[in-house]
């Protein structure tokens, strides 16, 4: 298995196993925490993590991408990256310590001060992570990434769930984050031994690549996170808790279903960026495969959101059903153009990605503010749906500019997946209305199992039928066959 495609498939197999475990722990953690904590507990932590994410992104140096793209990084490059990350982590830790009390006063939330102090410590620990782990992605080696991902998620899960069940405190969310970050640091050095030294070499080399990319990440984070601050300030902690949990659950199916592929895409695209026809063909194949997986995952969760929330989280979380239904669908549809980010990075077009993010920020801010003022939390959600669909169109136009594949050709590559997911959504929605609402847990389990089975059968059956009727063209169906063949070839000897 020496080809790029083979290595990507092998990497995806490792990442699939990793994501299956991590996703299972994350989902179970969310359910357990939701039963033991209140929406306002999630709200105060979401407020702190949003501010941390914005500040950390504003100061992000994009050293990971720079090291991946470098042809031959040596020990001095890794030490320089470690020094810059550690310095940045320390400064952000001090900044959060200074701003913790003023922020708690501004948002009228006393608990926010302690949360910010703890999250600042988390950022400092994050700056100490071994930069040599980038070699795993660069060389398309993923079994060690499996160890890193699973170990940190498992320890964080144990810590968060234990504190939530014993103390029923929002500190379960914070301490879970701290334990996860500490495990990440320790295991990164166990997997790839490295003794860093303090040096500020190669700063110009790093910044020449990452300047536009960092600027784009700043704008993009403001673009997709300022609404959390807006909801927290205008609607309060409980509304923010609903919004935060709903958004996370809505994003989870699309993110987890596609992560094993998307994490391998940037290194793969970078390795063939010098060959435009091959890059264009690879993009179309991977994008169609990602969409074929993401569309049923995201829209499937949207159509079963009501019984899922009532069963897994309880009646107090019913207000997030609308959030999940709306955002899970748009997150799935956004995969039609979401791979433009690794594509643009592989081609070195970080300036255009920054321009795109800036334009989206200018479009999104007024729409979200107007939605909030007119309709409250539902207005924010509707604004995200509209801007999310618009962003997908912009991304597809940008793909045409990068590799010359028209928007119509991009859509045609996904026509079977789009048609099949419409059939699936219609069938499951009609079945859910026929079954009606119930508060009985066993009935909810039966309903959910029936709807999921029906949805899977409708989507797979429709996709297979359309593929046969269209005389078995190249597409995600053939890619899935290849992946299954690779998996079976590994399983059979065992």
C-alpha positions as CSV (number, residue, x, y, z in Angstrom):
1,X,0.0,0.0,0.0
2,X,2.4,2.7,-1.2
3,X,0.1,5.0,-3.2
4,X,-1.3,8.2,-1.7
5,X,-4.8,6.8,-2.0
6,X,-3.9,3.6,-0.2
7,X,-2.1,5.4,2.6
8,X,-5.1,7.7,3.0
9,X,-7.4,4.8,3.2
10,X,-5.2,3.1,5.7
11,X,-5.0,6.3,7.7
12,X,-8.8,6.6,7.5
13,X,-9.2,3.1,8.9
14,X,-7.1,4.1,12.0
15,X,-8.9,7.4,12.3
16,X,-12.3,5.6,11.9
17,X,-11.6,3.4,14.9
18,X,-10.3,6.4,16.8
19,X,-13.3,8.5,16.0
20,X,-15.7,5.6,16.8
21,X,-14.2,5.4,20.3
22,X,-13.9,9.2,20.8
23,X,-17.4,9.8,19.4
24,X,-18.9,7.2,21.6
25,X,-17.2,8.7,24.7
26,X,-18.2,12.3,23.7
27,X,-21.8,11.3,23.1
28,X,-22.1,9.4,26.3
29,X,-20.3,12.2,28.2
30,X,-22.8,14.8,26.8
31,X,-25.8,12.7,27.8
32,X,-24.5,12.0,31.3
33,X,-23.5,15.6,31.9
34,X,-26.8,16.9,30.6
35,X,-28.7,14.7,33.1
36,X,-26.5,15.9,36.0
37,X,-26.0,19.6,35.1
38,X,-28.3,22.5,34.2
39,X,-28.5,24.5,31.0
40,X,-27.0,27.5,32.8
41,X,-24.0,25.3,33.8
42,X,-23.3,24.6,30.1
43,X,-23.9,28.3,29.4
44,X,-21.2,29.6,31.7
45,X,-18.6,27.2,30.5
46,X,-19.6,27.9,26.8
47,X,-19.1,31.6,27.5
48,X,-15.6,31.0,28.9
49,X,-14.6,28.6,26.1
50,X,-15.9,30.9,23.4
51,X,-13.7,33.8,24.7
52,X,-10.8,31.4,25.0
53,X,-11.3,30.2,21.4
54,X,-11.5,33.7,20.1
55,X,-8.4,34.9,21.9
56,X,-6.4,31.7,21.0
57,X,-7.4,32.0,17.4
58,X,-6.4,35.7,17.2
59,X,-3.0,34.7,18.4
60,X,-2.8,31.4,16.4
61,X,0.5,31.0,14.6
62,X,-0.6,28.1,12.2
63,X,2.7,26.3,12.9
64,X,1.1,22.9,12.3
65,X,0.3,23.7,8.7
66,X,3.7,25.4,8.1
67,X,5.6,22.3,9.4
68,X,3.4,20.0,7.2
69,X,4.1,22.1,4.1
70,X,7.9,22.4,4.9
71,X,9.9,20.0,2.7
72,X,12.4,18.9,5.3
73,X,11.9,20.3,8.8
74,X,14.7,19.6,11.3
75,X,15.1,19.7,15.1
76,X,15.6,23.4,15.1
77,X,12.2,23.9,13.3
78,X,10.5,21.8,16.0
79,X,12.2,23.6,18.8
80,X,11.3,26.9,17.4
81,X,7.7,25.8,17.0
82,X,7.7,24.6,20.6
83,X,9.2,27.9,21.9
84,X,6.6,30.0,20.0
85,X,3.7,27.8,21.2
86,X,4.9,27.7,24.8
87,X,5.4,31.5,24.9
88,X,2.0,32.1,23.4
89,X,0.3,29.7,25.9
90,X,1.9,31.5,28.9
91,X,0.9,34.9,27.7
92,X,-2.7,33.8,27.1
93,X,-2.8,32.2,30.6
94,X,-1.7,35.5,32.1
95,X,-4.2,37.4,30.0
96,X,-7.1,35.3,31.1
97,X,-6.0,35.7,34.7
98,X,-6.1,39.5,34.4
99,X,-9.5,39.5,32.5
100,X,-11.3,36.9,34.6
101,X,-12.9,39.2,37.1
102,X,-13.8,42.1,34.6
103,X,-15.4,39.5,32.3
104,X,-17.5,38.1,35.1
105,X,-18.8,41.6,35.9
106,X,-19.5,42.4,32.2
107,X,-21.6,39.3,31.7
108,X,-23.1,39.4,35.2
109,X,-21.9,35.9,35.9
110,X,-19.7,35.4,39.1
111,X,-18.9,31.8,38.2
112,X,-17.2,33.0,35.0
113,X,-14.1,34.2,36.8
114,X,-13.0,30.8,38.0
115,X,-13.9,29.2,34.7
116,X,-11.6,31.6,32.9
117,X,-8.7,31.1,35.3
118,X,-8.9,27.3,34.7
119,X,-9.2,27.6,30.9
120,X,-6.2,29.9,30.9
121,X,-4.2,27.2,32.5
122,X,-5.5,24.8,29.9
123,X,-4.2,27.1,27.2
124,X,-0.7,27.1,28.8
125,X,-0.6,23.3,28.9
126,X,-1.7,23.3,25.3
127,X,1.4,25.3,24.4
128,X,3.7,22.6,25.7
129,X,2.4,19.8,23.3
130,X,5.1,18.0,21.4
131,X,5.3,19.7,17.9
132,X,6.9,16.6,16.4
133,X,3.5,14.9,16.4
134,X,3.0,16.8,13.1
135,X,5.3,14.2,11.5
136,X,2.4,11.7,12.0
137,X,0.1,13.7,9.8
138,X,2.9,14.7,7.3
139,X,3.9,11.1,6.7
140,X,0.2,9.9,6.8
141,X,0.9,7.7,9.9
142,X,-2.2,7.5,12.0
143,X,-1.9,4.7,14.5
144,X,0.0,7.0,16.9
145,X,-2.7,9.6,16.4
146,X,-5.2,6.9,17.5
147,X,-3.3,6.5,20.8
148,X,-3.2,10.3,21.4
149,X,-6.9,10.9,20.6
150,X,-8.3,8.0,22.5
151,X,-6.1,8.4,25.6
152,X,-6.9,12.1,26.1
153,X,-10.6,11.6,25.5
154,X,-10.8,8.7,27.9
155,X,-9.2,10.4,30.8
156,X,-11.2,13.6,30.2
157,X,-14.4,11.6,30.1
158,X,-13.7,9.8,33.3
159,X,-12.8,13.0,35.2
160,X,-15.9,15.0,33.8
161,X,-18.4,12.2,34.4
162,X,-17.1,11.4,37.9
163,X,-17.3,15.1,39.1
164,X,-20.7,15.6,37.4
165,X,-22.2,12.5,39.1
166,X,-20.7,13.3,42.5
167,X,-20.9,17.1,42.8
168,X,-23.4,18.0,40.0
169,X,-21.2,21.1,39.3
170,X,-20.3,22.9,36.2
171,X,-16.7,22.3,37.2
172,X,-17.1,18.8,35.7
173,X,-16.9,20.5,32.2
174,X,-13.8,22.5,33.2
175,X,-11.8,19.8,34.9
176,X,-12.6,17.4,32.1
177,X,-11.0,19.9,29.7
178,X,-7.9,20.3,32.0
179,X,-7.4,16.5,32.3
180,X,-7.8,16.1,28.5
181,X,-5.2,18.7,27.8
182,X,-2.7,17.3,30.4
183,X,-3.1,13.8,29.0
184,X,-2.5,15.2,25.5
185,X,0.8,16.8,26.5
186,X,2.1,13.8,28.4
187,X,1.2,11.2,25.7
188,X,2.6,13.4,22.9
189,X,6.1,13.0,24.3
190,X,5.6,9.3,25.1
191,X,4.6,8.5,21.5
192,X,7.3,10.7,19.9
193,X,10.2,11.4,22.3
194,X,11.5,15.0,21.9
195,X,13.7,17.3,24.1
196,X,12.9,20.9,23.0
197,X,15.2,23.8,23.4
198,X,14.3,27.5,23.6
199,X,15.0,29.2,20.2
200,X,13.3,31.8,18.1
201,X,14.9,30.7,14.8
202,X,12.8,30.4,11.6
203,X,10.3,33.0,12.7
204,X,10.3,34.7,9.3
205,X,10.0,31.3,7.6
206,X,6.9,30.4,9.7
207,X,5.2,33.7,9.5
208,X,5.6,34.0,5.7
209,X,3.4,31.0,5.3
210,X,1.0,31.5,8.2
211,X,0.3,35.2,8.0
212,X,-2.8,35.0,5.8
213,X,-3.9,31.7,7.2
214,X,-3.8,33.1,10.8
215,X,-5.7,36.2,9.7
216,X,-8.3,34.0,8.1
217,X,-8.6,31.9,11.3
218,X,-9.1,35.1,13.3
219,X,-11.9,36.2,11.1
220,X,-13.4,32.7,10.8
221,X,-13.5,32.3,14.6
222,X,-15.2,35.6,15.1
223,X,-17.5,34.7,12.3
224,X,-18.7,31.4,13.9
225,X,-18.3,32.3,17.6
226,X,-19.4,35.9,18.1
227,X,-23.0,34.7,18.3
228,X,-22.2,32.8,21.5
229,X,-21.1,36.0,23.2
230,X,-24.2,37.8,21.8
231,X,-26.6,35.1,23.1
232,X,-24.8,35.0,26.5
233,X,-25.0,38.8,26.9
234,X,-28.5,39.4,25.5
235,X,-30.4,36.3,26.4
236,X,-28.5,34.9,29.5
237,X,-26.8,31.7,30.6
238,X,-29.7,29.4,30.2
239,X,-30.4,30.3,26.6
240,X,-26.7,30.1,25.9
241,X,-26.7,26.6,27.4
242,X,-29.5,25.5,25.1
243,X,-27.7,27.1,22.1
244,X,-24.3,25.6,23.0
245,X,-25.5,22.1,23.6
246,X,-27.8,22.1,20.6
247,X,-25.0,23.4,18.3
248,X,-22.6,20.8,19.5
249,X,-25.0,17.9,19.1
250,X,-26.0,19.2,15.7
251,X,-22.4,19.4,14.6
252,X,-21.4,16.0,16.0
253,X,-22.9,13.6,13.4
254,X,-21.4,15.4,10.4
255,X,-18.0,16.0,12.1
256,X,-17.6,12.5,13.4
257,X,-18.8,10.8,10.3
258,X,-16.3,12.6,8.1
259,X,-13.4,13.2,10.5
260,X,-11.5,10.0,9.5
261,X,-11.4,11.3,5.9
262,X,-11.0,15.0,6.4
263,X,-8.1,14.7,8.8
264,X,-6.1,13.0,6.0
265,X,-7.1,15.4,3.2
266,X,-4.7,18.3,3.7
267,X,-1.5,16.2,3.7
268,X,-2.8,14.2,0.8
269,X,-3.7,17.3,-1.2
270,X,-0.3,18.9,-0.4
271,X,1.5,15.9,-1.8
272,X,-0.1,16.3,-5.2
273,X,-0.5,20.1,-5.4
274,X,2.1,20.2,-8.2
275,X,-0.2,18.1,-10.4
276,X,-3.4,20.2,-11.2
277,X,-5.4,17.5,-13.1
278,X,-4.6,14.9,-10.4
279,X,-5.5,17.3,-7.6
280,X,-8.8,18.2,-9.3
281,X,-9.7,14.5,-9.7
282,X,-8.7,13.7,-6.1
283,X,-10.8,16.7,-4.8
284,X,-14.0,15.5,-6.7
285,X,-13.6,11.9,-5.5
286,X,-13.0,12.8,-1.8
287,X,-15.6,15.6,-1.7
288,X,-18.3,13.3,-3.1
289,X,-17.4,10.6,-0.6
290,X,-17.5,13.0,2.3
291,X,-20.9,14.3,1.2
292,X,-22.3,10.8,0.8
293,X,-21.4,10.1,4.4
294,X,-22.2,13.5,5.9
295,X,-25.6,14.1,4.3
296,X,-27.4,11.1,5.8
297,X,-25.5,11.5,9.1
298,X,-26.4,15.2,9.6
299,X,-29.9,15.2,8.1
300,X,-30.7,11.9,9.7
301,X,-30.0,13.3,13.2
302,X,-32.2,16.3,12.3
303,X,-35.2,14.2,11.5
304,X,-35.0,12.1,14.7
305,X,-34.0,15.0,16.9
306,X,-37.2,15.1,19.0
307,X,-37.3,11.5,20.2
308,X,-33.5,11.5,20.5
309,X,-33.4,14.5,22.8
310,X,-36.3,13.3,24.9
311,X,-34.7,9.9,25.4
312,X,-31.0,10.9,25.8
313,X,-31.3,14.2,27.6
314,X,-34.7,14.5,29.2
315,X,-37.6,16.8,28.9
316,X,-35.7,19.8,30.3
317,X,-33.7,19.9,27.1
318,X,-36.6,19.9,24.6
319,X,-36.0,23.5,23.6
320,X,-32.8,22.4,21.8
321,X,-34.7,20.2,19.3
322,X,-35.3,23.2,17.0
323,X,-31.6,24.0,17.2
324,X,-30.5,20.5,16.3
325,X,-33.1,20.2,13.5
326,X,-32.0,23.4,11.8
327,X,-28.2,23.3,12.3
328,X,-27.6,19.6,11.8
329,X,-29.1,19.9,8.3
330,X,-27.1,22.9,7.3
331,X,-23.8,21.5,8.6
332,X,-24.4,18.4,6.4
333,X,-25.2,20.5,3.3
334,X,-22.1,22.6,3.9
335,X,-19.9,19.6,3.2
336,X,-20.7,20.3,-0.5
337,X,-17.9,22.9,-0.4
338,X,-16.2,22.5,3.0
339,X,-13.0,20.9,1.5
340,X,-12.1,24.2,0.0
341,X,-10.1,25.0,3.1
342,X,-7.5,22.1,2.8
343,X,-7.5,22.6,-1.0
344,X,-6.7,26.3,-0.7
345,X,-4.0,25.6,1.9
346,X,-2.4,22.9,-0.2
347,X,-2.2,25.4,-3.1
348,X,-0.9,28.2,-0.9
349,X,-3.9,30.3,-1.6
350,X,-4.3,31.4,2.1
351,X,-4.9,35.1,1.1
352,X,-8.1,34.1,-0.9
353,X,-9.3,32.1,2.1
354,X,-8.8,35.1,4.3
355,X,-10.8,37.3,1.9
356,X,-13.6,34.7,1.9
357,X,-13.7,34.6,5.7
358,X,-13.8,38.4,5.9
359,X,-16.6,38.7,3.4
360,X,-18.6,36.1,5.3
361,X,-18.1,38.0,8.6
362,X,-19.5,41.2,7.0
363,X,-22.5,39.2,5.8
364,X,-23.1,37.2,8.9
365,X,-22.9,39.8,11.7
366,X,-25.8,42.0,10.6
367,X,-28.0,39.0,9.8
368,X,-27.4,37.4,13.2
369,X,-27.9,40.7,15.1
370,X,-31.2,41.4,13.3
371,X,-32.3,37.8,13.8
372,X,-31.6,38.0,17.6
373,X,-33.4,41.4,18.0
374,X,-36.4,40.3,16.0
375,X,-36.9,36.7,17.1
376,X,-34.5,35.9,20.0
377,X,-32.8,32.5,20.0
378,X,-34.8,31.2,17.0
379,X,-33.7,34.2,15.0
380,X,-30.0,33.4,15.7
381,X,-30.6,29.8,14.5
382,X,-32.4,30.9,11.3
383,X,-29.6,33.4,10.6
384,X,-27.0,30.6,10.9
385,X,-29.0,28.4,8.5
386,X,-29.2,31.2,5.9
387,X,-25.5,32.2,6.2
388,X,-24.4,28.6,6.3
389,X,-26.0,27.8,2.9
390,X,-24.6,31.0,1.4
391,X,-21.2,30.0,2.7
392,X,-21.5,26.6,1.0
393,X,-22.2,28.4,-2.3
394,X,-19.2,30.7,-1.9
395,X,-16.9,27.8,-1.1
396,X,-18.0,26.0,-4.3
397,X,-17.3,29.1,-6.3
398,X,-13.8,29.3,-4.8
399,X,-13.2,25.6,-5.6
400,X,-13.9,26.5,-9.3
401,X,-11.2,29.2,-9.0
402,X,-8.7,26.9,-7.5
403,X,-9.0,23.8,-9.7
404,X,-11.4,24.8,-12.5
405,X,-14.3,22.5,-11.5
406,X,-17.6,24.3,-12.1
407,X,-20.3,24.6,-9.4
408,X,-22.7,22.6,-11.6
409,X,-20.1,19.8,-12.0
410,X,-19.5,19.8,-8.2
411,X,-23.3,19.4,-7.6
412,X,-23.6,16.7,-10.3
413,X,-21.0,14.6,-8.4
414,X,-23.4,14.7,-5.4
415,X,-26.7,14.3,-7.1
416,X,-27.4,10.7,-6.0
417,X,-26.5,11.5,-2.4
418,X,-28.8,14.6,-2.4
419,X,-31.7,12.8,-4.0
420,X,-31.3,9.8,-1.6
421,X,-31.2,12.0,1.5
422,X,-34.4,13.8,0.4
423,X,-36.1,10.3,0.1
424,X,-34.7,9.4,3.5
425,X,-35.8,12.7,5.2
426,X,-39.3,12.5,3.7
427,X,-39.8,8.8,4.7
428,X,-38.6,9.2,8.3
429,X,-40.6,12.5,8.8
430,X,-43.8,10.8,7.7
431,X,-43.1,7.8,9.9
432,X,-42.4,10.0,12.9
433,X,-45.7,11.8,12.5
434,X,-47.5,8.5,12.3
435,X,-45.9,7.2,15.5
436,X,-46.7,10.4,17.4
437,X,-45.1,11.8,20.6
438,X,-44.6,9.8,23.8
439,X,-42.8,10.3,27.1
440,X,-42.3,6.6,27.8
441,X,-38.6,5.6,27.6
442,X,-39.1,2.2,26.2
443,X,-41.5,3.5,23.5
444,X,-38.9,6.2,22.7
445,X,-36.2,3.5,22.3
446,X,-38.4,1.5,20.0
447,X,-39.4,4.6,17.9
448,X,-35.8,5.7,17.6
449,X,-34.6,2.3,16.5
450,X,-37.4,2.0,14.0
451,X,-36.7,5.5,12.5
452,X,-33.0,5.0,12.3
453,X,-33.4,1.6,10.6
454,X,-35.9,3.1,8.2
455,X,-33.7,6.0,7.4
456,X,-30.7,3.9,6.7
457,X,-32.7,1.5,4.5
458,X,-34.2,4.4,2.5
459,X,-30.9,6.2,2.0
460,X,-28.8,3.1,1.1
461,X,-31.6,1.6,-1.1
462,X,-32.2,4.9,-3.0
463,X,-28.4,5.4,-3.5
464,X,-27.9,1.9,-4.8
465,X,-31.0,2.1,-7.1
466,X,-29.9,5.4,-8.6
467,X,-26.4,4.2,-9.1
468,X,-27.6,1.1,-11.0
469,X,-30.1,3.2,-13.1
470,X,-27.2,5.5,-14.0
471,X,-25.2,2.5,-15.2
472,X,-22.7,2.4,-12.2
473,X,-20.8,5.6,-12.8
474,X,-17.6,6.5,-10.9
475,X,-18.4,8.1,-7.6
476,X,-18.7,7.5,-3.8
477,X,-20.3,4.1,-4.3
478,X,-17.1,2.8,-6.0
479,X,-14.9,4.6,-3.4
480,X,-16.9,2.9,-0.6
481,X,-16.4,-0.5,-2.3
482,X,-12.6,0.1,-2.4
483,X,-12.5,1.1,1.2
484,X,-14.5,-2.0,2.2
485,X,-12.2,-4.1,0.1
486,X,-9.2,-2.7,1.8
487,X,-10.8,-3.3,5.2
488,X,-11.8,-6.9,4.4
489,X,-8.3,-7.6,3.0
490,X,-6.9,-6.7,6.5
491,X,-9.6,-8.5,8.4
492,X,-9.5,-11.8,6.6
493,X,-5.9,-12.8,7.5
494,X,-6.6,-11.9,11.1
